[in-house]
């Protein structure tokens, strides 16, 4: 029996050096990804492959550890996605996103499983596993490309909500198909899915609301504690949902969605902290998945992966969108873009480790097929998505830049300090202080321009990149924020012309 060598300070130093170098290379790779239009997941996976046994020679075959760390990374990624989701954008799209994440998933799983069984020759269990694994879209992959393509809110909201919701039912299906023994009847599985989603939704909404209420009414002694508290609440939602035998992934997304729209103190700092954690989670997860794969074993699975991917992309995904969108009278152009924008990323590869851990026969082949499928069709769909949007005439002009307003609570004075910087595209440029028409109890007390600060007059004209300090009493804080955002979007006539902060 091999003795496990204890971790020493020397090993820690080596590990820290390697991890730091990988992080730096991964950060630099974001620029390459931005210029090429490719999702960053391909570069990160490539890093893992380069470090692995067919590259530098690091041998890593622990599927169970990969699954555990992958789940942890998915929690952080879903939390970051929920925190960055604007309620006003996804609210109109929720019904369609919910149908895509349930009925659409069922259609996609069925069609893809049939293709995997008859085209590749897999047994029905393995075929169903592949169908479930690849039916989940990936928020990180989708929006790393969509950031460059301004689309109507209905489409971006649908894609964002679908990516946040569909992980939950897919995880339940993959676990059920990978369990030892006979697969449960469809109606039993349907009942389990509905129950787990319901429990996860209740836990997520409850923890999100309680967390937002507490953070808005308790002044923490340091601004740096707010980002930590927000992420802790999101993780509690996941753990609470999972321990209650519900969907932890749905719970963390819903809790983060509530926190992200609750106008919490020091929000820009919290958003930046969550985004940084999200990047670290993506980098670590993709590199680990790249380490797990053995490239020289993929040769026999390339054509099966391309065949299954063709059925998924050209038949299963469009059919699932067509069936899901039928009650909503969605134009065919929007349905076509939704079909092509169903990018796969880290989620399918992580889920492909579940049958490996459960010792399902041919699970290694399932993992290899999923890995190749994700790589090939990300290379095809990612760079062509902007072109498809232009051909379908679905791009729209970008709206005025929103204001990032940071709030610091003044507990003893029952007030708030609101700080904001005017973006270059904001319609607040050229507006006089008096024309802001802030509610009684709120006032602009300081303006910083070109590195110099001064106390403004009502006739002071605001300019791009000005930084403002606004003092607001507790009762009018929300109204002051809403008014500032409305002026940022609609200019001095906001409100009179119907422009709202939304």
N, C-alpha and C positions, 0 to 999 in steps of 0.2 A: 504494500500500500504506500503510494507516494505521500511524503510529508509536504504539507502546504507551508511554503516559506512565509514568515511573518513580514508584514510591510514595515520597512525601516524608513528613516528620514532620507536616506540616500535614494531609495526607490521613489519616495514622494517628490524629491527634487527632480528626478528624471521625468516623472509623470507630469509635473507642472510645466517643465520645459517643453515637452512634446505637445501637450494640450494647448499651451499658449501659442506655439508656432502654428498649429493647425487652425486656431481661432484667427490669427493674423492673416494667414493665407485665405481663409474663408471670407473674412471681411473684405480683403482686397478683391476677391472673386465677385463680390456684389457689383462692382463697377463693370466688370466684363459682362455679367449677366444683364445689366441695365442697357449696355450698348448693343448686345446681340439679340435681346428680346427673349432669351431662354430663361425659364425658371431656374432659380439658384439651386434647386434640389439636384439637378444634373451635375453641377460642379461639386457639390458636397458629396454626392455619391461617388463621383470620380476620385475625390480625395481618399475616401474610405477604401476603394478598390486599390488605389496606388499604394496605400499603406499595408494592405492585406498580403496574404500569402503568395499571390501571383505578382505582387509588386515588390515592396521593400522586404516582405517576408514575415510580417506579423501574423501569427496563426490565431484566429478567433472563431470558435464554433459554438458558443454558448447562446442558443436560441432563447432559452428561458430568461437569461439576463437581458437580452435584447428586447424581449417582449415587455419585461417589467420597466426598463428604462424608456422604451417607446411609449408605453402608457403614460408614464410621468411626463414625457415631453408633450404628448398630445393634450394632457390636462393644461399645461402652460400655454400651448398654441391656441386651444379653444378659449381659454380665459382671455388671452390677448385679443383674439378675434371678437369676442363678445364685448370687451371694453371699448373697442374701436368701432363698433357698429352703431350707426345713428338710427334711433327708433323711427324717426320720421321717414327714413328711406325704406326700411323693411316692413313697416306697418301695413302698407297697401299690398305687399307681396306675401304676407304670411299665409293666407289660404293656399295659394299656389305652391309655395315652398313646402308647406305641410303635406300636400298631396304628393309632390315630387319625392319627398322623403319617406313616404309609406307606400302608396300605390305604385309610384314610379320605380321605387326600389324593387318591389315584387316583380314587376314586369321585366326589369333589367336582369334580375337574378335568374328568372326563368329562361329568358331568351339566351343569355350567355351560357347558362348551364347546358342547354340543349346543344349549343355550338361546341362547347368543350367536350361533350360526350360523343357526338357524332363526327366532328372534325378531327379531334385529337385522339379519341378512343379511350378517354378516362372513364373510370367507373362513375356511377351517378353520385356517390358521396363526394369524390374529389371534384367532380364537375360542379356540383352545387356549392362547394366551398369556394372554388374559383369565381363562380358567378356572384356570390355574396361579397367576396373580398374586393373585387374590382368595381363594384357598383356604387361605391362611395366616392363622391367628388372631394377634392382637397382644397380647403380655403387658401392655404399658403400658395399652392401652385396656381390657382385661378387668379388671385388678386395680384400676384407678382407680375402677371401679364396685363390684367385689366386696368391697372393703374395708368397705363399708357393709352388707354382707349376710353375717352369720355362717352358713357352710354346713358340712356334714359334711366331714371331712378328705379323704374319698375324692374328693369332687367338686373341692374346691380344689386338691388334689394333682394330679388329672387335668388340670384346666385349666392349671395352672402348668407342668407338665411338657410338655404338648402345645404350649403357646406357645413353650417353649424349644427343643423338638425340631423342629417342623414348618417352621421357616425354612430349614433345610438342604436337604431334598429339593425344596422349592418353588424355591429359587434355582437348583438344578441344572436343573430342568425349564424355567424361564423362559429361562435361558441357552441351553439346547438348542433350544427352539422359536424363539428369536430369531436363531440362527446362519444365516449365508448358505448357500444350497443346500438340498437335500432334507433333511427331518427323518429322523433315524435310526430304524430299526425299534424297536418297543417293547422287545424283549428286549435290544437293545444299550443302550438308555437305562436299562433296569432294572439291567443289569450295572454301568453307570457309576455309577448312584446307590448301589448296594450297596457298590462299591469306595470311592467318595468318603466315604460315611458311616463305613465301617470304618476308613479311614485317619484321618479326623477324630476318631473316638472314641478310637483308640489314642493319637494325639498329645495330645488333651485330657486323658485320664486320666493319661498319663505325666507331662506337664508339671505338672498340678495336684498330683499326689502328690509329685513332687520339690520343687515350690515350697513346699508345706505342710510337708514334712519340714525343708527348709532354714530356713524362718521360725520353726519351733518350736525349733530347736536352735542358732540363731545370734542372739545378743542385739545388736540394732542400737543405735547410740549415742543415737538420739533417737526418741521415740515417733511423731513425725510421718513418719518414714521407712517405717513399716509399711504405711500405706495406699498410698503410692506404689509400694512393692515389690509389693503384692498386685495392683494394677491393671496394673503392668508385666508380671507373670507371666501375667495373663489375656490381654493383648494379644499376648504372645509365643506363647501357645497358638493364637490365631487366625492369626497370621502363619505359624507353623510348620505348622499344618494346611493352610493355603492353598498354601504353597510346596511342600508334599509332595504336591500334587494331590489333597488331601482336602477335606473340608468344614470350613472355618475357623470357621463359625458354630457348628457342633456342638462343635468343639474348645474354643472359648472358653466355651461354656455349661457343658460338663462340667468343665473346669478350674476355673471359678468355683464350681461346685457343690461340688467337693472342698475348695477353699479356704474356702468359707463354712461348712463343717461340720467344720473341722479344729481348732477351739478355739484360734485363733491369738492371740498377745499383742496387747493394745490393740484388741480386736475392735470395741467400740462406736465408737471413733474411725474405724476402717477402714470400718465399715458406713455411718457418716454421710458420710464422704468419697465413697464410691462412690455413695451416693444423690444427693449434690449433683452429681456428674459426670453421673449419669443424667438428672437434671432439665435440666442444661445441654444435653446431647445431644438430648433430646426437643425442647426449645425451639428450638434451632438448626435441627434437621432439619425440624420442622413449618413454621417461618417460611420456610425456604428453599423448601420444597415449595409453600407458598402463593404465594411470589414467582414460581415457575415457571409457575403456571397463569394463563391469561388468561380472566377471568370472562365477557367478552362473547362468547367462542367456545363457551361451554358450552351455550347454548340448545338446539341441535339434538341434544345428547347426553343431555339430562335423562331423557326417556322411555325410550330404550334402556338407560340405567343403571338406572332403576327396574325395568324388565323383567328384566334380568340379575340384579339384586339380589333380586328376588322369587323367581326360580328358585333362586338360591344359598341364600337364607334359609329358604324353605318346602319345598324339595325336596332340593337337593344336600347341605346340612349335616345335616338330619335323617336322610337315607338313609345318609350316611357314618357317622353315630353308630350307627344301627341295625345296619349291617353290622359295624362294628368291635366293638360291645358284645355281639354275639350269643354269642361263646364265654364271656362273663363273667357271664351271668345278671344283668344290671343291671336294677333296677326301672324301669318306664316313666317314673316321675316324674323320676328322675335323668337318664335319656336325654333327656327333654324339656328339662330345664334346660341340659344340655350342648349341645343343639342351639341354644337361644336365646342362650347365652352365648358363641357363636363370633363375638366382635366383631372387626371389621377396624380397622386404624389406619394407622400410618406405613409398616409393612412393605409392604403392597400398592402404595402410592403410590411408594415408592422403587423397588420392583421394576418398576413400569410405566415407569421411565426406561430400563431395559435395552433394550427394542426400539427406543426413540428413538435411543439411542447406536449401536445396530447398524443403523440406517437401514431398519428393517422398514417396508414400505408401510402407511399408515394408522396408524402408531404414535402420532401425536399424538391421533388419535381414541380409541385404546385408553387413553391416559393420561387424557383427559378423562372417559371413561366410568368408569374406576376411581376418579377423584377424586370425581365426583358420587355414585357408589355408596357410597363410604366415608362421605361427609358425610350422605347421606340415611339410611342404615341405622344409623349411629351415633346419629343423632337419635332414631330409632325404638327401637332395642334398648337403648341405654344407660339412659335414664330408666325404662324399663319392666322392667328386669331384677330389681330388688328386689320389684316387684309380682308378677312371675311366680314368683319363689322363694317368696313368701308363699302364693300360690294353690296351688302344688304342695306346700306344707307341708314345705319342705326347710330352713327356718331352724332353727338350734339355739342354745341359750344359750352365751354366750361363756365360755370357760374362764378360770381364774385367770391373771392376767397373768404372763408369763415374766420372769425376772430378766435384766437386762443386766449380765453379769459381765465386767469388764475385767481383763486379766492383764498385769503388767509383769515380765519375767524378771529375776532377780538372778543373773547368770551366775557370779560369783565365789563366792557363798554357796550355789549350787545350790538355789535356792528361787524362789518367786514371790510377788508381792503381788497379791492379788485384791481389787478394789474393786467394790462394787455398791450400788445404791440400791433400796430396797424399794418397788415400785409400790403404788398405793392399792388395787388389787384382789388383791394377793398374799396367800396364806394364811400367809406368814411373820409377818404381823401377829399379835401376842399370844403368840408363841413365845419361851420363855426361851433365853438363850445356851446353857445346858447341854443343852436339849432339841434343839439342832441335831444333836448326836451326830456331830460332824465326826471324820474319821479321825485316828488318832494321827499327829502331825506337822503338824497344821493347827489354827489357833486364831484367834478373832476378837480382834484387838488394839486396835481403836479403833472407837468409834461417834460419828458426828456427828449431833446432833439439834437442830433449831431454831437452827442456826448455832453451837452449842457442842459441843466434842468432849470425850470422856471415855473412860477405860479401863473396859470393862464387867466385871461380875462374872458368875459362872455363873447367878445368879438374875435378871440384867437382862432385862426384857421388851422385845422388839423392837416397834417401831411403824411404821406407814406413813410412808414418805418418810425413814426413817432411812438413813444412808449408813454402810456397814461397810467396814472394812479387815481383810482376812483374810491371814495369812501361812501359806504352805503349802510344805513341802519338795517338791523335784522329784518324788520317787516317788509322792506322794499328791495331787499337784495336780489330776489328772483326777477322782479319787475325791471330793475336796473340792468341786469344781465340781458334780459330779453330785448330791452330797448337798444342796447349797444349792438347786439347781434343783428337786429332788424336794420339799423342804420348802416351797419357794415355790408348788408346785402342790398339794401334799396336806396341808400343815400338819405339826404335830408328830408325827402318827402315820404319816407317809410311810414307806414300806418295810414297816411292819407290816400296812398295808392294801393293799399291792400298788402304791402310787403310786411311779412312777419318773420320772426326769428325761427319759428317752427322748431 
